[in-house]
Each structure stands twice: as structure tokens, then as C-alpha cells.
Amino acid sequence: MTPNVSYTSNENNSHAPAASSERYVTSYDRNGTAKLSTVLVHALADLMDVDIREVEKALYESIDPESLDHLFQRTPNGTARPGGHLTFTVKDYLVMISDDGRIEITSREYLSRE
């Protein structure tokens, strides 16, 4: 089970990713208990149809998961960080994360056809 993930859409307009999905959007609750990196690993593992450990390794090769977890957190005085997004690749997927909790994952193959 994927913690704090709400699948909102994918290429087939279903509510869960599938190995054949080329693009889908999910979200995380930055005030929730799950770390952003954990939510992302579960979403990618579901999408890629691979073991979570394989995705954890691939994520670590792309970006520091601990830094990712802290990127959109509130400042030490409790105020929200205004605006911002992050884009990077994991394996053959482009990952875009916004400060509002939106996570969009798109296959490079899909992008090359656009």
C-alpha cells in the first residue's frame, strides 16, 4: 500500500498507475507523516512495475532523497515556502514535483513523441 498518495489521473484516466502508463499525476501531503521520497518511490515502483528497492537505488542515483524530503517543508519558524518546483529524471521517467504536493511522472518515450 502506498502511503499518503492519491492518484488523480494517468494516461488512461484511471486512478492507479499501470506499467503501461506514460504519464500520470499523483500528490503527496506535505503535512502528512510520509516522506516525499517514500511517496515518490512507491509511485515510481507502481508505475514501473518493479520492486521498491530497485526504485530506491535509482532515486538515490538521481537525487539525494533526504534533501528531497526537506525541500518543500516549512521553514524553521513554521512559515510555508512560497512557490517552487523541482524537475529531475529517474531511469526513463521525468519527475516534476511542485510545492503544492503535485507529482507528475512522464516517460521519456512519451515526451519524445510530443
DSSP file (Angstrom, degrees, kcal/mol; ACC not computed):
  #  RESIDUE AA STRUCTURE BP1 BP2  ACC     N-H-->O    O-->H-N    N-H-->O    O-->H-N    TCO  KAPPA ALPHA  PHI   PSI    X-CA   Y-CA   Z-CA
    1    1 A M              0   0    0      0, 0.0    41,-0.0     0, 0.0     0, 0.0   0.000 360.0 360.0 360.0 136.5    0.0    0.0    0.0
    2    2 A T    >   -     0   0    0      3,-0.1     3,-0.8    40,-0.1     2,-0.2  -0.777 360.0-129.6 -91.5 121.2    1.3    3.4   -0.9
    3    3 A P  T 3  S-     0   0    0      0, 0.0    39,-0.1     0, 0.0     3,-0.1  -0.479  77.3 -10.2 -75.6 138.4    1.2    5.9    2.0
    4    4 A N  T 3  S+     0   0    0     -2,-0.2     2,-0.5     1,-0.2    25,-0.5   0.772  95.5 135.4  51.5  35.5   -0.4    9.3    1.5
    5    5 A V    <   -     0   0    0     -3,-0.8     2,-0.5    23,-0.1    -1,-0.2  -0.957  34.2-172.2-116.6 131.9   -0.7    9.0   -2.3
    6    6 A S  E     -A   27   0A   0     21,-1.0     2,-0.6    -2,-0.5    21,-0.5  -0.951  16.4-147.0-121.2 109.3   -3.8   10.0   -4.2
    7    7 A Y  E     +A   26   0A   0     -2,-0.5    19,-0.2     8,-0.4     3,-0.1  -0.647  21.8 174.5 -77.6 119.3   -3.7    9.0   -7.8
    8    8 A T  E     -     0   0A   0     17,-1.9     2,-0.3    -2,-0.6    -1,-0.2   0.775  56.5 -21.9-100.8 -29.6   -5.6   11.7   -9.7
    9    9 A S  E     -A   25   0A   0     16,-1.5    16,-2.3     6,-0.1    -1,-0.4  -0.972  49.2-176.6-169.0 160.1   -5.0   10.7  -13.3
   10   10 A N  E >   -A   24   0A   0     -2,-0.3     3,-2.3    14,-0.3    14,-0.3  -0.866  56.2 -74.0-147.6-174.1   -2.9    8.9  -15.8
   11   11 A E  T 3  S+     0   0    0     12,-1.2    13,-0.1     1,-0.3    10,-0.0   0.812 133.7  43.9 -56.8 -31.7   -2.9    8.4  -19.5
   12   12 A N  T 3  S-     0   0    0      2,-0.1    -1,-0.3     0, 0.0     3,-0.1   0.302 112.0-118.5 -97.1   8.8   -5.9    6.1  -19.3
   13   13 A N    <   +     0   0    0     -3,-2.3     2,-0.2     1,-0.2    -2,-0.1   0.744  69.8 134.1  59.9  26.4   -7.8    8.3  -16.9
   14   14 A S        -     0   0    0      2,-0.2    -1,-0.2     1,-0.0    -4,-0.2  -0.468  65.2-117.8 -94.0 176.5   -7.8    5.6  -14.2
   15   15 A H  S    S+     0   0    0     -2,-0.2    -8,-0.4    -6,-0.1    -6,-0.1   0.277  91.0  54.3-102.2  11.2   -7.0    6.2  -10.6
   16   16 A A  S    S-     0   0    0    -10,-0.1    -2,-0.2    -8,-0.1    -6,-0.0  -0.997  85.5-109.7-140.8 145.8   -3.9    4.0  -10.3
   17   17 A P        -     0   0    0      0, 0.0     2,-0.3     0, 0.0    -2,-0.1  -0.345  30.1-160.4 -71.9 156.1   -0.8    3.8  -12.3
   18   18 A A    >   -     0   0    0      1,-0.0     3,-2.3    29,-0.0    28,-0.0  -0.944  32.6-110.5-132.7 156.2   -0.1    0.9  -14.6
   19   19 A A  T 3  S+     0   0    0     -2,-0.3    28,-0.1     1,-0.3    -1,-0.0   0.788 120.0  52.7 -57.3 -27.4    3.1   -0.4  -16.0
   20   20 A S  T 3  S+     0   0    0      2,-0.0    -1,-0.3    -3,-0.0    28,-0.1   0.494  82.4 119.1 -88.1  -3.1    1.9    0.8  -19.5
   21   21 A S    <   -     0   0    0     -3,-2.3     3,-0.1    26,-0.2   -11,-0.0  -0.348  41.2-172.9 -63.9 141.6    1.2    4.3  -18.2
   22   22 A E  S    S+     0   0    0      1,-0.4    85,-3.4    84,-0.1     2,-0.3   0.669  70.8  10.1-106.5 -26.0    3.2    7.0  -20.0
   23   23 A R  E     + B   0 106A   0     83,-0.2   -12,-1.2    87,-0.1    -1,-0.4  -0.965  66.8 156.6-154.0 134.7    2.1   10.0  -17.9
   24   24 A Y  E     -AB  10 105A   0     81,-2.1    81,-2.5    -2,-0.3     2,-0.4  -0.990  27.3-134.8-155.6 163.2    0.2   10.4  -14.6
   25   25 A V  E     +AB   9 104A   0    -16,-2.3   -17,-1.9    -2,-0.3   -16,-1.5  -0.945  25.9 163.2-121.2 136.4   -0.2   12.8  -11.8
   26   26 A T  E     -AB   7 103A   0     77,-3.2    77,-3.3    -2,-0.4     2,-0.3  -0.799  19.8-141.7-136.7 179.9   -0.3   12.0   -8.1
   27   27 A S  E     -AB   6 102A   0    -21,-0.5   -21,-1.0    -2,-0.3     2,-0.3  -0.965   3.4-151.1-145.4 162.6    0.1   14.0   -5.0
   28   28 A Y        -     0   0    0     73,-1.7     2,-0.8    -2,-0.3   -23,-0.1  -0.943  23.3-122.3-131.0 155.9    1.6   14.0   -1.5
   29   29 A D    >   -     0   0    0    -25,-0.5     3,-2.2    -2,-0.3     5,-0.1  -0.858  16.4-164.1 -99.4 106.4    0.5   15.7    1.7
   30   30 A R  T 3  S+     0   0    0     -2,-0.8    44,-0.2     1,-0.3    -1,-0.1   0.648  93.3  51.3 -69.2 -10.7    3.5   17.7    2.8
   31   31 A N  T 3  S+     0   0    0     42,-0.1    -1,-0.3    -3,-0.0    -2,-0.0   0.395  97.2  95.5 -98.0   0.1    1.8   18.0    6.3
   32   32 A G  S <  S-     0   0    0     -3,-2.2    -4,-0.0     2,-0.2     0, 0.0  -0.072  87.3-107.3 -81.9-174.7    1.3   14.2    6.4
   33   33 A T  S    S+     0   0    0      2,-0.1     2,-0.2    -2,-0.0    -1,-0.1   0.718  89.5  88.9 -89.1 -23.2    3.5   11.5    8.0
   34   34 A A  S    S-     0   0    0     -5,-0.1    -2,-0.2     1,-0.1     2,-0.1  -0.545  79.1-120.4 -79.6 140.4    5.0   10.0    4.9
   35   35 A K     >  -     0   0    0     -2,-0.2     4,-2.2     1,-0.1     3,-0.2  -0.476  19.1-121.0 -74.5 149.7    8.2   11.5    3.5
   36   36 A L  H  > S+     0   0    0      1,-0.2     4,-2.7     2,-0.2     5,-0.2   0.903 114.2  54.2 -56.8 -43.3    8.1   12.8   -0.1
   37   37 A S  H  > S+     0   0    0     28,-0.3     4,-2.5     1,-0.2    -1,-0.2   0.871 107.9  50.0 -62.2 -36.0   10.8   10.4   -1.1
   38   38 A T  H  > S+     0   0    0      2,-0.2     4,-2.3    -3,-0.2    -1,-0.2   0.924 111.4  47.7 -67.6 -44.7    8.8    7.5    0.2
   39   39 A V  H  X S+     0   0    0     -4,-2.2     4,-2.3     1,-0.2    -2,-0.2   0.922 114.0  48.0 -60.8 -44.7    5.7    8.6   -1.7
   40   40 A L  H  X S+     0   0    0     -4,-2.7     4,-2.8     2,-0.2     5,-0.2   0.910 109.7  51.8 -64.6 -43.2    7.7    9.1   -4.8
   41   41 A V  H  X S+     0   0    0     -4,-2.5     4,-2.6     1,-0.2    -1,-0.2   0.921 111.7  47.0 -60.3 -44.8    9.4    5.7   -4.5
   42   42 A H  H  X S+     0   0    0     -4,-2.3     4,-2.3     2,-0.2    -1,-0.2   0.912 112.9  48.9 -64.6 -42.2    6.1    3.9   -4.2
   43   43 A A  H  X S+     0   0    0     -4,-2.3     4,-2.5    -5,-0.2    -2,-0.2   0.933 114.2  45.2 -63.9 -45.6    4.6    5.8   -7.1
   44   44 A L  H  X S+     0   0    0     -4,-2.8     4,-3.4     2,-0.2     5,-0.3   0.903 111.7  52.3 -65.2 -41.1    7.5    5.0   -9.4
   45   45 A A  H  X>S+     0   0    0     -4,-2.6     5,-1.6    -5,-0.2     4,-1.2   0.909 112.2  46.2 -62.0 -41.7    7.6    1.4   -8.3
   46   46 A D  H  <5S+     0   0    0     -4,-2.3    -2,-0.2    -5,-0.2    -1,-0.2   0.939 116.4  44.8 -63.3 -46.8    3.9    1.0   -9.1
   47   47 A L  H  <5S+     0   0    0     -4,-2.5   -26,-0.2     1,-0.2    -2,-0.2   0.910 119.7  39.8 -64.8 -44.3    4.3    2.8  -12.4
   48   48 A M  H  <5S-     0   0    0     -4,-3.4    -1,-0.2    -5,-0.2    -2,-0.2   0.596 102.5-132.0 -82.8 -11.6    7.5    0.9  -13.4
   49   49 A D  T  <5 +     0   0    0     -4,-1.2     2,-0.3    -5,-0.3    -3,-0.2   0.931  64.4 121.8  57.6  49.3    6.2   -2.4  -12.0
   50   50 A V  S   <S-     0   0    0     -5,-1.6    -1,-0.2    -6,-0.2    -2,-0.1  -0.847  70.3 -77.0-132.5 169.7    9.4   -3.1  -10.2
   51   51 A D    >>  -     0   0    0     -2,-0.3     4,-1.4     1,-0.1     3,-0.7  -0.367  38.5-122.1 -67.4 145.2   10.5   -3.8   -6.6
   52   52 A I  H 3> S+     0   0    0      1,-0.2     4,-2.7     2,-0.2     5,-0.2   0.855 110.3  60.6 -57.3 -38.4   10.7   -0.7   -4.3
   53   53 A R  H 3> S+     0   0    0      1,-0.2     4,-1.9     2,-0.2    -1,-0.2   0.864 102.2  52.6 -61.4 -35.5   14.4   -1.4   -3.6
   54   54 A E  H <> S+     0   0    0     -3,-0.7     4,-2.0     1,-0.2    -1,-0.2   0.903 111.7  45.7 -65.5 -40.3   15.2   -1.0   -7.2
   55   55 A V  H  X S+     0   0    0     -4,-1.4     4,-3.1     2,-0.2     5,-0.2   0.885 107.9  56.9 -71.0 -38.6   13.5    2.3   -7.3
   56   56 A E  H  X S+     0   0    0     -4,-2.7     4,-2.3     1,-0.2    -1,-0.2   0.924 109.4  46.3 -56.7 -44.5   15.1    3.5   -4.1
   57   57 A K  H  X S+     0   0    0     -4,-1.9     4,-1.7     2,-0.2    -1,-0.2   0.925 113.3  48.6 -63.7 -45.4   18.5    2.8   -5.7
   58   58 A A  H  X S+     0   0    0     -4,-2.0     4,-0.8     1,-0.2    33,-0.2   0.892 111.4  50.1 -63.4 -40.1   17.6    4.6   -8.9
   59   59 A L  H >X S+     0   0    0     -4,-3.1     4,-3.0     1,-0.2     3,-1.1   0.932 108.9  51.7 -63.8 -44.9   16.2    7.6   -7.0
   60   60 A Y  H 3< S+     0   0    0     -4,-2.3    -1,-0.2     1,-0.3    -2,-0.2   0.832 106.9  54.0 -61.7 -32.6   19.4    7.8   -4.9
   61   61 A E  H 3< S+     0   0    0     -4,-1.7    -1,-0.3     1,-0.2    -2,-0.2   0.699 116.7  39.0 -72.9 -18.8   21.4    7.8   -8.2
   62   62 A S  H << S-     0   0    0     -3,-1.1     2,-0.3    -4,-0.8    -2,-0.2   0.810 129.6  -6.5 -97.8 -38.5   19.3   10.8   -9.4
   63   63 A I  S  < S-     0   0    0     -4,-3.0    -1,-0.4    -5,-0.1     3,-0.1  -0.987  75.1 -94.7-158.2 153.4   18.8   13.0   -6.3
   64   64 A D     >  -     0   0    0     -2,-0.3     4,-2.3     1,-0.2     3,-0.3  -0.669  31.9-153.9 -75.7 111.9   19.5   12.9   -2.6
   65   65 A P  H  > S+     0   0    0      0, 0.0     4,-2.3     0, 0.0   -28,-0.3   0.849  92.4  54.6 -58.4 -35.9   16.3   11.6   -1.0
   66   66 A E  H  > S+     0   0    0      2,-0.2     4,-1.2     1,-0.2     5,-0.1   0.912 109.5  46.7 -65.6 -41.5   16.9   13.3    2.3
   67   67 A S  H  > S+     0   0    0     -3,-0.3     4,-1.3     1,-0.2     3,-0.3   0.899 110.3  54.2 -64.8 -39.9   17.3   16.7    0.6
   68   68 A L  H  X S+     0   0    0     -4,-2.3     4,-0.6     1,-0.2     3,-0.5   0.912 104.9  54.2 -58.6 -43.7   14.2   16.0   -1.4
   69   69 A D  H  < S+     0   0    0     -4,-2.3    -1,-0.2     1,-0.2    -2,-0.2   0.818 114.0  41.4 -61.2 -31.3   12.3   15.3    1.8
   70   70 A H  H >< S+     0   0    0     -4,-1.2     3,-1.0    -3,-0.3    -1,-0.2   0.631  92.0  87.3 -91.1 -15.1   13.3   18.7    3.2
   71   71 A L  H 3< S+     0   0    0     -4,-1.3    -1,-0.2    -3,-0.5    -2,-0.1   0.863  99.6  27.7 -57.5 -44.4   12.9   20.8    0.0
   72   72 A F  T 3< S+     0   0    0     -4,-0.6     9,-0.3    -3,-0.2    -1,-0.3   0.287  93.5 118.3-105.3   9.6    9.2   21.7    0.4
   73   73 A Q  S <  S-     0   0    0     -3,-1.0     8,-0.1     1,-0.1   -42,-0.1  -0.289  74.7 -89.2 -70.9 162.1    9.0   21.6    4.2
   74   74 A R        -     0   0    0    -44,-0.2     6,-0.2     6,-0.1    -1,-0.1  -0.267  49.2 -97.1 -65.5 158.1    8.0   24.7    6.2
   75   75 A T    >   -     0   0    0      4,-2.8     3,-2.4     1,-0.1    -1,-0.1  -0.241  42.9 -95.4 -69.0 166.2   10.8   27.0    7.3
   76   76 A P  T 3  S+     0   0    0      0, 0.0    -1,-0.1     0, 0.0    -2,-0.1   0.780 127.3  54.7 -56.6 -27.1   12.1   26.6   10.9
   77   77 A N  T 3  S-     0   0    0      2,-0.1    -2,-0.0     1,-0.0    -3,-0.0   0.425 122.3-106.4 -88.3   3.6    9.8   29.4   12.1
   78   78 A G  S <  S+     0   0    0     -3,-2.4     2,-0.2     1,-0.3    -4,-0.1   0.384  74.1 133.8  95.7  -4.1    6.8   27.5   10.6
   79   79 A T        -     0   0    0      1,-0.1    -4,-2.8    -5,-0.1    -1,-0.3  -0.515  58.9-108.7 -81.7 149.8    6.0   29.6    7.5
   80   80 A A        -     0   0    0     -6,-0.2    -6,-0.1    -2,-0.2    -1,-0.1  -0.431  27.6-116.2 -73.2 148.2    5.4   27.9    4.2
   81   81 A R        -     0   0    0     -9,-0.3     2,-0.3    -2,-0.1    -1,-0.1  -0.777  36.5-125.9 -84.1 122.1    7.9   28.2    1.5
   82   82 A P        -     0   0    0      0, 0.0    -1,-0.0     0, 0.0    -3,-0.0  -0.505  57.9 -29.9 -77.2 133.4    6.3   30.2   -1.3
   83   83 A G  S    S+     0   0    0     -2,-0.3     2,-0.1     1,-0.1    -2,-0.0   0.225  72.7 129.3  59.6 178.0    6.2   28.7   -4.8
   84   84 A G        -     0   0    0     16,-0.0    15,-2.1    14,-0.0     2,-0.3  -0.166  27.2-159.2 118.0 153.2    8.8   26.4   -6.4
   85   85 A H  E     -C   98   0A   0     13,-0.2     2,-0.4    14,-0.1    13,-0.2  -0.969   8.9-142.9-156.6 165.0    9.1   23.2   -8.2
   86   86 A L  E     -C   97   0A   0     11,-2.6    11,-3.0    -2,-0.3     2,-0.4  -0.999  10.7-170.1-136.6 135.7   11.7   20.5   -8.9
   87   87 A T  E     +C   96   0A   0     -2,-0.4     2,-0.3     9,-0.2     9,-0.2  -0.995  22.3 139.1-128.9 131.7   12.3   18.5  -12.1
   88   88 A F  E     -C   95   0A   0      7,-2.2     7,-3.6    -2,-0.4     2,-0.4  -0.953  42.0-107.4-157.8 171.4   14.7   15.6  -12.5
   89   89 A T  E     -C   94   0A   0     -2,-0.3     2,-0.4     5,-0.2     5,-0.2  -0.850  16.9-170.9-112.2 147.6   14.9   12.2  -14.1
   90   90 A V  E >   -C   93   0A   0      3,-2.5     3,-1.8    -2,-0.4     2,-0.1  -0.969  69.6 -49.0-132.8 116.4   14.7    8.7  -12.6
   91   91 A K  T 3  S-     0   0    0     -2,-0.4   -36,-0.0     1,-0.3    -2,-0.0  -0.396 125.6 -18.2  54.2-122.6   15.6    5.9  -15.0
   92   92 A D  T 3  S+     0   0    0     -2,-0.1    16,-3.0    -3,-0.1    17,-0.4  -0.004 120.0  94.1-101.7  28.5   13.4    6.7  -18.1
   93   93 A Y  E <   -CD  90 107A   0     -3,-1.8    -3,-2.5    14,-0.3     2,-0.5  -0.964  64.6-141.1-126.8 138.6   11.0    9.0  -16.3
   94   94 A L  E     -CD  89 106A   0     12,-3.4    12,-2.4    -2,-0.4     2,-0.5  -0.854  22.6-159.3 -92.4 126.4   10.8   12.7  -15.9
   95   95 A V  E     -CD  88 105A   0     -7,-3.6    -7,-2.2    -2,-0.5     2,-0.5  -0.933   9.9-175.0-112.3 127.0    9.6   13.6  -12.4
   96   96 A M  E     -CD  87 104A   0      8,-2.7     8,-2.9    -2,-0.5     2,-0.4  -0.986   3.4-174.3-122.5 123.7    8.2   17.1  -11.7
   97   97 A I  E     -CD  86 103A   0    -11,-3.0   -11,-2.6    -2,-0.5     2,-0.3  -0.968   5.2-161.7-120.9 131.4    7.3   18.0   -8.1
   98   98 A S  E >   -C   85   0A   0      4,-2.5     3,-1.9    -2,-0.4   -13,-0.2  -0.751  31.9-114.5-109.9 158.0    5.5   21.2   -7.1
   99   99 A D  T 3  S+     0   0    0    -15,-2.1   -69,-0.1     1,-0.3   -14,-0.1   0.688 112.5  66.5 -63.6 -18.1    5.3   22.9   -3.7
  100  100 A D  T 3  S-     0   0    0    -16,-0.2    -1,-0.3     2,-0.1   -70,-0.1   0.427 123.3 -99.2 -84.5   2.6    1.5   22.3   -3.7
  101  101 A G  S <  S+     0   0    0     -3,-1.9   -73,-1.7     1,-0.3     2,-0.3   0.378  75.4 143.6  98.8  -3.5    2.1   18.5   -3.5
  102  102 A R  E     -B   27   0A   0    -75,-0.2    -4,-2.5   -77,-0.1     2,-0.5  -0.540  27.8-171.0 -74.1 131.2    1.6   17.7   -7.2
  103  103 A I  E     -BD  26  97A   0    -77,-3.3   -77,-3.2    -2,-0.3     2,-0.5  -0.989   1.4-173.2-122.8 120.6    3.9   15.0   -8.5
  104  104 A E  E     -BD  25  96A   0     -8,-2.9    -8,-2.7    -2,-0.5     2,-0.5  -0.967   1.1-170.7-116.7 127.6    3.8   14.4  -12.3
  105  105 A I  E     +BD  24  95A   0    -81,-2.5   -81,-2.1    -2,-0.5     2,-0.4  -0.976   7.4 177.8-121.4 125.2    5.7   11.5  -13.8
  106  106 A T  E     -BD  23  94A   0    -12,-2.4   -12,-3.4    -2,-0.5   -83,-0.2  -0.985  28.5-121.1-130.6 135.1    6.1   11.2  -17.5
  107  107 A S  E  >  - D   0  93A   0    -85,-3.4     4,-1.9    -2,-0.4   -14,-0.3  -0.480  18.5-131.0 -72.0 144.5    8.0    8.6  -19.5
  108  108 A R  H  > S+     0   0    0    -16,-3.0     4,-2.2     1,-0.2     5,-0.2   0.849 109.0  60.0 -62.6 -33.3   10.8    9.9  -21.7
  109  109 A E  H  > S+     0   0    0    -17,-0.4     4,-0.8     1,-0.2    -1,-0.2   0.919 105.0  47.8 -60.4 -44.0    9.3    7.8  -24.6
  110  110 A Y  H >> S+     0   0    0      1,-0.2     4,-0.9   -88,-0.2     3,-0.8   0.911 111.0  51.5 -62.4 -43.7    6.1    9.7  -24.3
  111  111 A L  H >< S+     0   0    0     -4,-1.9     3,-0.5     1,-0.2    -1,-0.2   0.857 104.3  56.7 -63.5 -35.5    7.9   13.1  -24.2
  112  112 A S  H 3< S+     0   0    0     -4,-2.2    -1,-0.2     1,-0.2    -2,-0.2   0.711 106.4  51.2 -71.4 -18.2    9.9   12.2  -27.3
  113  113 A R  H <<        0   0    0     -3,-0.8    -1,-0.2    -4,-0.8    -2,-0.2   0.672 360.0 360.0 -88.8 -18.7    6.6   11.7  -29.2
  114  114 A E    <<        0   0    0     -4,-0.9    -1,-0.2    -3,-0.5    -2,-0.1   0.496 360.0 360.0 -70.7 360.0    5.1   15.0  -28.2
